[in-house]
Amino acid sequence: MKVLLTAPYENEKALRELEGLFDEVIYRSWKPHGRAYNPTEISALLKETGAEALISEHDEITEDVLRQHPDLKFVGICRGTPSNINLDVATELGIPVFNTPARNAQAVAEMFIANVITIMRNTLPAIQWLEGKNWGEGAHTSYLQFKGNELAGKKVGMVGFGAVGQHIARMLQNFPAEIYYFDPYYTDENKEYKKVSLDELFRDCDVVGIHLPVTPETENLIDKKYLSLLKEDAIFVNTARAVVVNKMDLLEIIEEEKIRGAVLDVFYNEPPDELDYKMILNKRVLATPHIAGATHEVEDHHAFIMNNNLREFFKKGNTTIKQLVNKKVLDKITIG
């Protein structure tokens, strides 16, 4: 089988491993191209190379692409959720779709904790104060002005308790912090974590993190009903997708200073529009440009996870599994 690989596989071991699974791997990473391939480009690449399968990361694999290449043996998407492929059409055509759950869970978890601590310890205003040469004769001026709080002992709530939420929970146990979560799809209940309703989570937690994919069920799920329950000293974090939170309701609680702060890594428009910048530039917001999952190690993770998925699939040698693969993927694209 000839496979077109447009996802980054810069880990030499992972690339050699993939090449050992197939007759030929044609490596055309999107990174030197400077952006993901659009539908016309990805379809042309498939035709040019004669590839029988595709492993992608961000490329747009639309209905047209799939219908132009209905005989693809599989499509691999090196992302936690395969949101850049039309899953319904892939399933209709019997094309197995693989994704790489948890590829960026460690990266997002580390940044979640780092940025929450940055707000709790008043790190950024303290740096700006120091760089502004504001330190006068009083030795304890900064000590008093920027005294913050510890994350240890706080209640941290996860809306969605998939790979990222669970990574954060495990890391925070060592602080220690109390972990609350809302996720109707998470069934492997751990007695060390407390499963609660959304109302209870927003009302009781000191930090609330959003870890939801975009589905009809989750879009605009977090609105004024829940945001208004947050404590005045609560920190709201969204490193998942902006559209699962109502834009105007979030802006209102930020601008009216109803919470201590917000950590935002995702926005309703990327690049941001004027309304997004109202949040980004607010003094209570720590905003980053969608980089929570952007580490070099994430690319290593997705390569080895994808290789393992493909190895296990082809070991089975049972083509009837094809229809089940997409169902498993779809099952993962839930609040869990």
Disulfide bonds with the S-S distance in Angstrom:
none
